Amino acid sequence: MLNNFLIALFLTTLIEIVVSLFFKIKNKDLFLIIILINLITNPILNYLLRINNFLSLFPINIGVFLFFEILIILIEWRLLVFTLKLPSRKLFFLSLTMNLCSYIIGFILLG
């Protein structure tokens, strides 16, 4: 179980770093910031999903999963704005693109 969480965290972070390269953001700490943000958001999301599965609070369907993904996109966007001090719009699209790519690739690889 812990291995699955670590694999998901590693893949998510790697994918998001690769995606960020296409945005040509000039900040020497960008990769470190992405790693730190993922160290916050990825475990929280996976832990919430795991607790829900254990307690059967509500059925996980596409709507619930999309809600969580949108929430993560917004949280990561605000953390990027706070840490990078760059245009909010550009960082929103960075957060959106990173999370869409990590979700799609993760779904393809991990099911």
C-alpha positions in Angstrom: 0.0 0.0 0.0 2.8 2.5 0.9 4.6 1.5 -2.3 1.5 2.5 -4.3 1.3 5.9 -2.6 5.0 6.5 -3.2 4.8 5.4 -6.8 1.8 7.7 -7.4 3.6 10.6 -5.7 6.8 10.0 -7.7 5.0 9.7 -11.0 2.8 12.8 -10.4 5.8 14.8 -9.4 7.9 13.7 -12.4 5.1 14.3 -14.9 4.4 17.7 -13.5 8.1 18.7 -13.6 8.2 17.6 -17.3 5.0 19.5 -18.1 6.4 22.6 -16.4 9.4 22.6 -18.8 7.0 23.5 -21.6 5.9 26.7 -19.8 9.4 28.1 -19.8 9.1 29.7 -16.4 12.3 31.4 -15.4 12.7 30.4 -11.8 15.5 28.4 -10.4 13.4 27.0 -7.6 10.5 25.8 -9.8 11.2 22.1 -9.6 11.7 22.3 -5.9 8.5 24.1 -5.5 6.6 21.6 -7.6 8.1 18.8 -5.5 7.1 20.5 -2.2 3.6 21.3 -3.4 3.1 17.6 -4.5 4.5 16.5 -1.1 1.6 18.4 0.4 -1.3 17.8 -2.0 -0.7 14.3 -3.3 -0.7 12.5 0.1 -3.6 14.5 1.3 -5.7 13.5 -1.8 -4.7 9.9 -1.6 -5.3 9.8 2.2 -8.8 11.3 1.8 -9.7 8.8 -0.9 -8.3 5.9 1.2 -10.3 7.0 4.3 -13.4 7.3 2.2 -12.9 3.8 0.9 -12.3 2.4 4.4 -15.3 4.2 5.9 -17.6 4.1 2.9 -18.6 7.8 3.4 -19.7 8.2 -0.2 -19.3 6.4 -3.4 -16.3 7.5 -5.5 -17.6 8.3 -9.0 -16.3 10.5 -11.7 -18.1 13.6 -10.2 -16.5 13.1 -6.8 -13.1 12.5 -8.4 -13.4 15.5 -10.6 -14.3 17.6 -7.5 -11.1 16.5 -5.8 -9.0 17.1 -8.9 -10.5 20.6 -9.3 -9.8 21.3 -5.7 -6.2 20.2 -6.1 -5.7 22.3 -9.2 -7.0 25.4 -7.3 -4.8 24.7 -4.2 -1.7 24.1 -6.3 -2.4 27.2 -8.4 -2.7 29.4 -5.3 0.5 27.8 -3.8 2.3 28.5 -7.1 1.2 32.1 -7.1 2.2 32.5 -3.5 5.7 31.0 -4.0 6.6 32.1 -7.5 5.1 35.6 -7.6 4.4 35.3 -11.3 1.3 36.1 -13.3 -1.7 34.3 -11.8 -3.2 33.3 -15.2 -0.1 31.6 -16.4 0.3 29.7 -13.2 -3.4 28.6 -13.3 -2.8 27.1 -16.7 0.4 25.5 -15.5 -1.5 23.9 -12.6 -4.4 22.8 -14.8 -2.0 21.3 -17.4 0.2 19.6 -14.9 -2.7 18.0 -13.1 -4.5 17.0 -16.3 -1.4 15.3 -17.7 -0.6 13.6 -14.4 -4.2 12.4 -14.1 -4.3 11.1 -17.7 -0.9 9.4 -17.6 -1.5 8.0 -14.2 -4.8 6.6 -15.3 -3.2 5.0 -18.3 -0.3 3.5 -16.3 -2.0 2.6 -13.1 -5.6 2.1 -14.1 
